[in-house]
Amino acid sequence: MLNATSLRRVSSLPYQKLNEEVLVVDPRTREVHLLNATATRIWDLLEKPHTAEQLVAILTDEFEATPEALRADVQTLLTELGSKGLIGADAAEEHDAQPDMPVPRGRAPS
């Protein structure tokens, strides 16, 4: 069963879209995370709070996959993003005051 907690991406993290992928920079850890196309779609959706089940429902409509096939992958991705501090239940309230700051084009994150 998927967790019913609404999650949201940490809006203060700089990121840059690169075609169908996204590059997320965590200045706290100095780590750079490259998200594939499916993870990028979830990242986009997590601009606003969603539960894992809501994400599965949206992705089921957008991709040719059954909810059963998507649940494990969505939960794995959410767990991974959460453990890296890129999303969280408190991200909606904690970071709302800070707008998204895309990584400037042509510059590698340091």
Helices and strands as residue ranges (DSSP letters): E 8-9, E 15-18, E 21-26, E 31-35, H 37-45, H 52-62, H 67-83, E 87-88, H 91-94
